Each structure stands twice: as structure tokens, then as C-alpha cells.
Amino acid sequence: MDEDSRYEAVRSRDGRFDGVFFFAVETTGIYCRPSCPAVTPKRHNVRFFATAAAAQGAGFRACRRCRPDAVPGSAEWNVRADVVGRAMRLIADGVVDREGVAGLAARLGYSARQVQRQLTAELGAGPVALARAQRAHTARTLLQTTELPVTEIAFASGFASVRQFNDTVREVYASTPTQLRAAAPRRRAGRGAAPGAGIPLRLAHRGPYQAGAVFDQLTREALAGVEEVSGPPGGRTYRRTLRLPYGTGIVAVAERTRAPRPGTGTRPGGWLDARLHLTDPRDLTTAVQRLRRLFDLDADPYAVDERLGADPRLGPLVAARPGLRSPGAVDPLEPAVRALAGKEGAEELVRRYGKVLDAPCGALTRLFPEAAVLAEAEPDGPLGALAAALADGTVRLDPGADRDDAQEALLTLPGMDPATVAAVRVRALGDPDVAPPGAAVPDEWRPWRSYAVQHLRVAGERLR
């Protein structure tokens, strides 16, 4: 998009572009999402940015009305396989907070200077600034949804000091942490979250969202002890355990999607309600991003449906299920093991090697086993080879992995045929453009072949 077309999106308050770009108003010093319901600024006062971090770096603060930090992530980072796309996926997963820029660069196979240069040139912000913007959003979430002391929130959000935390919150939100907490709706209403109730979340998505199809798939695949789905169709709740960098978590996600209230601007989309229990609040950012990958919440259904809807075979399926998603995974090891061992085999591995939670919650009692544990316990056969390769880094399936390199490495392992690797590439690596090997898939379905296959699968049709 050029700047004139971006301004037209702002003028029409087009929510399809929320998260795709941000605009800032020089006369107010505020940056917004395209669908912000405020009065449209004059064109000569508007600047455009690829990321919230770039807008913040230019001295603009977040709009209190449209909350631009709460938009879905850009679908571009899921599609792209270059270093910028891989870097953005890793930053979203919290790698910079945990390992620094040097750790990010090492995972990408570049020098820290090269990563800094490429991100700044394309996005207007380097990895530290991008991570800082993410920390600010995490801090706001914790301030407004939990009773944690402000000092604990500072470190839980990834800040190195309370002073850095205070300065960043004031810069981004033009409020102190205490003022930001006091402005939360639950505080205005005099209602505080009950102790132990977890962190309530709104997992935003753009455009239509076929929650029923996603929950149907999660119900079929749920592994006993790790996952469960309860409730009738249309009102189901998906619950699961999470192994995270600093601790563990349990999340519950409701099936029903919610749309913004009338009067909040033209924002096609909505959110899934979730509640997250963490043993360590430092894992909030990582947990949220992994849930977003599982539910494919950063997808661009408009681009997908436009391309696939023009196909004679897929057109009726897209019209029947607009916004169909291609679910990913919270732990890339899970779909890889399931592809090799099947659901029953994976459940047996959970029973034998899954770590028991310190505080089990109903039917949720265990974590999915770690690769190193499986490699030691089951050293023989295809499963042992896969686990060992993941444990020693021979195969990488993390968000920043090079998808083609991962595919080549997987194909060298015993038991990994092209069809199995394709399934792993879709679920573990979140690749939106994978077709089953040997299937007659038209090139016109690119770059959304994973979604095309999902449409056929949900409709009960087979590729020909």
C-alpha cells in the first residue's frame, strides 16, 4: 500500500488494516490503529508506521480510545520466510527479553548488526524497540487485569528496572503505572479480580472467525491429561496445560467469539475470551503468542478468502465458512510426535513421561513431555530419532526456524515421509502455504494452500 491508500483506509476507518500499519497525528502526538473512531485528521498531519514500536520511537504515544497496542499481529510475519519475518515471530515469542539481541541473532544465523540493520530499514525499529513495545503492552495488561504489585509487574513484563518500566509506561501511554491501573474499567466499576482467578484476556482477531471448526479440530485431537474440551457446540471451552520458559500455565479459551460494542469504530473482527493461570507472570507474553499461533488469530481472512473464493471449487466452501483458520500449536513437539505416534501413542507418552503438575486442575494433570526426556526414555526408532534431533538442535521447529531447512532436516530422519513432514510444517511451523505431496493443487491457491486444504477437510472433501 502507498501512503494515499493507507490514508483512505484511515478515512474509512477500515478495520481490515488494524495491525497491518499504524498512523500518527503530528498535531496531537498520538498514534492509532486505522479503525480509530476519532475524527479523521487532515492528510498533511498524518504519518504512517509499519509497527507500533516505530511510532513510539518517533515520539508518539498510544491512543487511549482505540488502544492500538491491542490489535492482532500482522499476518505478514506468518507468511514471510525471510529474516525479518522470522525475527518478528521470535520477538513476539519473547526471545529478546530472555536471550537479548545476541540470542535473537544467533537463532537467525546472522550477526546482531545485520539483524538491527534489516529490521530498522524495513520496520523503522530495531529488535530492542520492538521488544520494548511488546513489554509495554504486557505491562498494561497486567496492570489492568491483576492485583500484582507494580514492582512485580515491572519485572514480569520484561523490564530490567522499575525506573525503565515507569519511563516506558509514561512515554507510551502518557500515564503513570498507577494512573493506568486506576483507569481500568473494572476499577471504575469497583470490581477487582478475585485472587487466584487468573488473568482475563481478549485474544483479538481480524475479520470473521470460524470458531466452531477450530474447536471441532481441537476436540478431536485433545490429548488426555494435557488438553480437554467441555460444553456443547457453540459454547465449548478448551483448556490445556502449557510448558513455558519460566514456569507452567493453564489456559481456558471460550469458543464463542465476541465483537466490539457499537460505536467503537468500524472494526470487523472481535476476540476470543480466555483466562490464563501462570506460575510465573514473566511468561505472559510468550503464553499469549503461543495461544495466538494455536488459534491462528493473526491470519488475514480477507486476503485468504479473496484468493481462494475466486476458485470455482473452493468458492462455495469459502462462502459457507468465511474466515476459516488453519490451527497451529503451542508446542511444536506435540504435532510432530502426534504425526509419528498417532493420538493414542502420544497419550501413552504423556502418561509415561509427562511431568505431573504441582497443582493439577481437574482432568489437566500433566505437561507434554520435553524432547530431551523422550530422547532418553525412547532412544530407538523414529520417535527417538526425532526427539534427539529436536533436543540437540539438529532440527529446529521454533517460531524463527527456517521452514525449508527444517523440512530438509526432518526428511533425513527415519519414519519421516513427505506427507508427515508436510503435516508438521503446517501445524508446528505455522506455514500457510503447504499442500499434501502428490496432490493436484493449483498454483492459484498460493500462498494460502494450507487454508485451501483446511476448507476441503472441514467440508469432508478430498484433494484430487
C-alpha positions in Angstrom: 0.0 0.0 0.0 1.2 3.5 -0.7 0.5 6.4 1.7 -2.6 7.6 -0.2 -4.2 4.2 0.0 -3.3 4.0 3.7 -5.0 7.4 4.3 -8.1 6.2 2.5 -8.2 3.2 4.9 -7.9 5.6 7.8 -10.6 7.9 6.4 -13.0 5.0 6.1 -11.9 3.5 9.5 -11.2 0.2 7.8 -10.5 -2.4 10.5 -9.1 -4.8 7.9 -5.8 -3.0 8.3 -5.6 -2.9 12.1 -2.2 -4.3 12.9 -1.0 -4.0 9.2 0.1 -0.4 9.8 -0.3 2.4 12.3 -0.9 6.1 11.7 0.2 9.0 13.9 -1.1 12.6 14.1 1.6 15.2 14.4 -0.7 17.8 15.9 -1.7 15.6 18.8 1.4 13.4 19.3 -0.8 10.3 19.3 -0.7 7.1 17.2 -3.7 5.0 16.4 -5.0 1.9 14.6 -6.6 2.6 11.1 -10.1 1.9 12.5 -9.8 4.5 15.3 -13.3 6.2 15.7 -11.8 9.6 16.4 -12.2 12.4 13.9 -10.1 11.8 10.9 -7.0 14.0 10.9 -6.0 16.1 7.9 -3.7 14.3 5.5 -0.8 16.6 5.9 -0.7 15.9 9.6 -0.6 12.1 9.3 2.5 9.9 9.4 2.4 6.1 8.8 4.4 3.4 10.5 4.8 -0.3 10.0 4.9 -1.1 13.7 3.8 0.4 17.0 7.4 0.4 18.1 8.4 2.7 15.2 5.6 5.1 16.1 6.7 5.1 19.7 10.3 5.6 18.6 9.2 8.7 16.7 7.8 10.2 19.9 4.1 9.3 19.6 2.0 7.9 22.4 -0.7 5.3 22.1 -4.3 6.4 21.6 -6.4 5.8 24.7 -9.6 5.4 22.7 -8.6 2.8 20.1 -5.8 1.1 22.0 -3.5 0.4 19.0 -1.3 -2.0 21.1 -4.2 -4.5 21.4 -4.6 -5.1 17.6 -4.0 -8.6 16.1 -0.5 -9.0 14.8 0.3 -8.5 11.1 -0.4 -11.7 9.1 2.7 -10.8 7.0 5.0 -12.2 9.7 3.4 -15.6 9.5 3.7 -15.7 5.7 7.2 -14.4 5.2 10.1 -16.8 5.5 12.9 -14.2 5.3 14.9 -13.0 8.2 12.6 -10.1 9.0 9.5 -12.4 9.2 11.4 -15.0 11.3 12.8 -12.3 13.6 9.3 -10.9 14.2 8.0 -14.3 15.2 10.9 -14.8 17.6 10.5 -11.3 19.1 6.8 -12.0 19.7 7.7 -15.2 21.5 9.9 -13.2 23.9 13.3 -14.3 22.7 14.8 -10.8 23.0 13.6 -10.5 26.6 15.1 -13.9 27.5 18.2 -14.0 25.4 18.9 -10.5 24.2 19.6 -9.3 20.7 22.6 -11.6 20.6 20.4 -14.6 21.2 17.9 -13.5 18.5 20.7 -13.1 16.0 22.2 -16.5 16.8 18.9 -18.2 16.2 18.6 -16.4 12.9 22.1 -17.2 11.8 23.1 -13.5 11.4 25.1 -11.0 13.3 23.4 -8.7 15.7 24.4 -5.8 13.5 22.8 -7.4 10.4 19.6 -8.1 12.3 19.5 -4.5 13.6 20.1 -3.0 10.2 17.4 -5.1 8.4 14.7 -4.6 11.0 15.3 -0.9 11.2 15.5 -0.4 7.4 12.2 -2.2 6.8 10.2 -1.6 10.0 11.6 1.7 11.4 12.6 0.0 14.7 15.2 -2.4 15.8 14.8 -5.6 17.9 15.2 -3.7 21.3 12.5 -1.2 20.3 10.1 -3.9 19.1 10.6 -5.9 22.3 10.1 -2.7 24.4 6.7 -2.0 22.7 5.7 -5.6 23.5 6.7 -5.2 27.1 4.6 -2.0 27.4 1.6 -3.9 26.2 2.2 -6.8 28.6 2.6 -4.2 31.4 -0.7 -2.6 30.6 -2.4 -6.0 30.6 -1.0 -6.9 34.0 -1.7 -3.5 35.5 -5.4 -3.5 34.4 -6.3 -7.2 34.9 -4.3 -8.3 38.0 -3.7 -7.2 41.6 0.1 -7.8 41.3 2.2 -5.1 42.9 3.6 -2.6 40.4 7.2 -3.6 41.2 6.4 -7.2 40.4 4.7 -6.2 37.1 7.8 -4.3 36.1 10.0 -7.3 36.1 7.2 -9.7 34.9 6.8 -7.5 31.8 10.5 -8.0 31.0 11.9 -4.6 32.1 15.3 -4.6 33.7 14.4 -2.0 36.3 11.4 -0.2 37.8 12.7 3.1 36.5 12.8 1.8 33.0 9.3 0.4 33.4 8.0 3.7 34.7 9.6 5.7 31.9 8.3 3.4 29.2 4.7 3.4 30.5 4.8 7.2 30.7 6.2 7.5 27.2 3.8 5.0 25.6 0.6 5.8 27.4 1.1 9.3 28.8 0.2 7.9 32.2 2.0 6.6 35.2 1.5 2.9 36.0 -0.8 3.8 38.9 -2.9 6.0 36.7 -3.1 3.3 34.1 -4.2 0.8 36.7 -6.8 3.2 38.1 -8.3 3.8 34.6 -9.1 0.1 34.1 -12.9 -0.4 33.6 -13.1 -3.0 36.4 -11.7 -0.4 38.8 -14.2 2.3 37.7 -16.9 -0.2 38.4 -15.4 -1.0 41.8 -14.8 -4.6 40.9 -11.4 -6.3 41.5 -10.4 -9.7 40.1 -10.8 -12.4 42.7 -7.4 -13.8 44.0 -6.4 -16.9 42.0 -8.9 -16.2 39.2 -6.1 -15.9 36.6 -5.5 -13.2 34.0 -8.5 -12.5 31.8 -7.6 -12.0 28.2 -9.2 -10.9 24.9 -7.4 -12.7 22.1 -8.2 -10.3 19.2 -8.6 -11.4 15.6 -9.4 -9.6 12.4 -12.3 -10.4 10.2 -14.7 -13.4 10.6 -13.6 -16.3 12.7 -14.9 -19.9 12.3 -14.6 -20.8 16.0 -16.7 -24.0 15.5 -14.4 -25.6 13.0 -11.3 -24.8 15.2 -12.9 -26.2 18.3 -14.1 -29.3 16.4 -10.5 -30.0 15.4 -9.2 -29.3 18.9 -11.8 -31.7 20.3 -10.8 -34.5 18.0 -7.1 -34.0 18.8 -7.2 -33.4 22.6 -4.6 -35.4 24.5 -5.9 -36.7 27.8 -4.1 -35.1 30.8 -2.8 -32.2 28.7 -6.0 -30.9 27.0 -9.7 -31.1 27.4 -12.8 -29.6 25.7 -16.1 -29.3 27.6 -19.5 -27.9 26.9 -21.9 -28.1 24.0 -21.0 -27.0 20.4 -21.3 -23.2 20.3 -20.4 -22.9 24.0 -17.4 -25.1 24.4 -14.3 -24.3 26.5 -10.8 -25.5 25.5 -8.4 -26.0 28.4 -4.8 -27.1 28.4 -1.5 -27.1 30.2 1.4 -25.0 29.0 5.2 -25.5 29.5 6.7 -22.0 29.4 10.2 -20.6 29.7 9.9 -19.6 33.4 7.2 -22.0 34.7 3.9 -23.6 33.7 0.4 -22.4 32.9 -3.2 -23.5 32.4 -5.4 -21.7 30.0 -9.1 -21.8 29.2 -10.4 -20.4 25.9 -14.1 -19.9 25.2 -15.5 -20.9 21.8 -17.9 -18.0 21.3 -16.3 -15.0 19.6 -17.2 -11.5 20.6 -17.5 -8.4 18.5 -16.6 -4.8 19.6 -19.5 -2.8 21.0 -21.4 -0.4 18.6 -19.8 3.0 18.5 -16.2 1.8 18.8 -15.4 2.3 15.1 -15.6 0.0 12.1 -13.6 -2.9 13.3 -14.5 -6.1 11.5 -13.3 -8.8 13.8 -13.6 -9.5 17.5 -11.9 -11.7 20.1 -11.9 -14.9 21.9 -12.3 -14.7 25.7 -9.6 -16.6 27.6 -8.3 -16.9 31.2 -4.7 -17.7 31.9 -3.2 -19.1 35.1 0.6 -18.8 35.3 3.1 -19.9 37.9 5.4 -17.0 36.8 3.9 -13.8 35.3 7.0 -13.3 33.2 5.6 -15.9 30.9 2.5 -13.8 29.9 3.9 -12.5 26.6 5.1 -15.9 25.5 1.9 -17.7 26.5 -0.3 -15.2 24.7 1.7 -15.5 21.5 1.6 -19.3 21.6 -2.1 -19.2 22.0 -2.4 -16.9 19.1 -0.5 -19.4 16.9 -2.6 -22.3 18.1 -5.8 -20.5 17.2 -4.3 -18.7 14.1 -5.5 -15.4 15.3 -3.1 -13.2 13.3 -4.3 -14.5 10.0 -5.7 -12.2 7.3 -9.0 -13.8 6.4 -9.7 -11.1 3.8 -6.6 -11.9 1.8 -7.2 -15.7 2.1 -10.9 -15.6 1.2 -10.3 -13.2 -1.7 -7.8 -15.5 -3.3 -9.5 -18.9 -2.5 -13.0 -17.6 -3.1 -12.2 -16.9 -6.7 -11.5 -20.6 -7.4 -14.5 -22.4 -8.8 -14.1 -25.4 -6.5 -13.3 -23.5 -3.3 -15.6 -20.6 -3.9 -18.7 -22.2 -2.4 -16.7 -23.5 0.6 -15.2 -20.1 1.3 -18.7 -18.5 1.1 -20.0 -21.1 3.6 -17.1 -20.7 6.0 -15.6 -17.2 5.7 -12.6 -16.7 7.9 -11.7 -20.4 8.3 -8.5 -20.8 10.2 -5.6 -23.2 10.0 -4.7 -24.0 13.6 -1.0 -24.2 14.7 0.5 -25.4 18.0 1.6 -24.1 21.4 4.5 -26.6 21.4 5.9 -27.7 18.0 7.0 -31.0 19.5 3.3 -32.1 20.0 2.2 -32.1 16.3 5.5 -33.7 15.3 5.1 -36.6 17.9 1.4 -36.9 17.0 2.3 -37.2 13.3 4.6 -40.1 14.1 2.9 -41.9 17.0 -0.8 -41.0 16.5 -3.1 -39.7 19.1 -3.2 -42.9 21.2 0.6 -43.2 21.1 1.0 -39.5 22.1 -1.3 -40.0 25.0 0.7 -43.0 26.2 3.8 -40.9 26.1 2.1 -38.2 28.2 1.1 -40.8 30.8 4.6 -42.3 31.0 6.8 -39.3 30.6 4.7 -36.1 31.0 5.7 -34.1 34.1 2.9 -34.0 36.7 1.7 -30.5 37.6 2.4 -29.3 41.1 -1.2 -28.2 41.2 -3.4 -30.4 38.9 -6.6 -28.8 37.7 -9.4 -31.3 37.1 -8.5 -33.5 34.2 -5.4 -31.4 33.4 -2.6 -33.2 35.3 0.5 -33.2 33.1 2.7 -31.3 30.7 3.6 -32.7 27.3 7.0 -34.4 27.6 10.1 -32.5 26.7 12.2 -33.6 23.7 15.2 -34.4 25.9 13.1 -36.6 28.1 11.6 -38.5 25.2 15.1 -38.9 23.6 16.4 -40.5 26.8 13.4 -42.6 27.5 12.7 -43.8 24.0 16.1 -43.8 22.2 15.2 -46.2 19.5 13.0 -45.9 16.4 11.6 -42.9 14.6 10.3 -41.2 17.7 13.7 -41.4 19.4 15.5 -40.0 16.4 13.0 -37.1 16.2 13.3 -36.3 19.9 17.1 -36.5 19.8 17.2 -34.2 16.8 15.0 -31.6 18.4 16.8 -31.9 21.8 20.3 -31.3 20.2 19.1 -28.6 17.7 19.7 -30.7 14.6 16.1 -30.0 13.8 14.5 -26.7 14.8 10.8 -26.1 14.9 10.7 -22.9 16.9 8.9 -19.8 15.6 12.1 -18.4 14.0 13.1 -21.7 12.3 13.8 -21.6 8.5 10.9 -23.7 7.2 12.8 -25.1 4.2 15.8 -26.1 6.4 13.5 -27.7 8.9 11.8 -29.7 6.2 15.1 -30.9 4.8 16.3 -31.9 8.2 13.1 -33.8 9.0 13.2 -35.8 5.8 16.6 -37.2 6.8 15.0 -38.8 9.9 13.6 -42.3 9.9 9.8 -42.5 9.6 9.5 -39.0 8.3 8.0 -39.3 4.8 6.9 -36.2 2.8 3.3 -36.4 3.9 4.3 -36.5 7.6 6.7 -33.6 7.2 4.0 -31.6 5.4 1.7 -32.0 8.3 4.4 -31.0 10.7 5.2 -27.9 8.6 1.6 -26.8 8.8 1.0 -27.3 12.5 4.4 -26.9 14.1 5.8 -24.2 11.8 2.6 -22.4 11.0 3.3 -22.4 7.3 0.2 -21.0 5.4 1.2 -22.5 2.1 1.6 -26.2 2.3 0.0 -28.8 0.1 0.0 -32.6 0.6 2.8 -34.2 -1.5 1.5 -35.6 -4.8 -1.9 -33.8 -4.6 -3.1 -31.8 -7.6 -3.2 -28.4 -6.0 -3.5 -25.4 -8.4 -0.9 -22.7 -8.2 -3.7 -20.2 -8.0 -4.2 -21.3 -4.4 -0.8 -19.9 -3.4 0.2 -18.5 -0.9 -2.7 -20.0 1.0 -2.7 -23.7 0.2 -2.8 -24.7 3.9 -6.1 -22.9 4.1 -7.4 -24.4 0.9 -6.7 -27.9 2.2 -8.4 -27.0 5.5 -11.5 -25.9 3.6 -11.7 -29.2 1.8 -11.0 -31.2 5.0 -13.7 -29.4 7.0 -16.2 -29.8 4.1 -15.4 -33.6 4.0 -13.9 -33.4 0.5 -10.7 -34.9 -0.7 -8.0 -33.4 -2.9 -8.0 -34.9 -6.4 
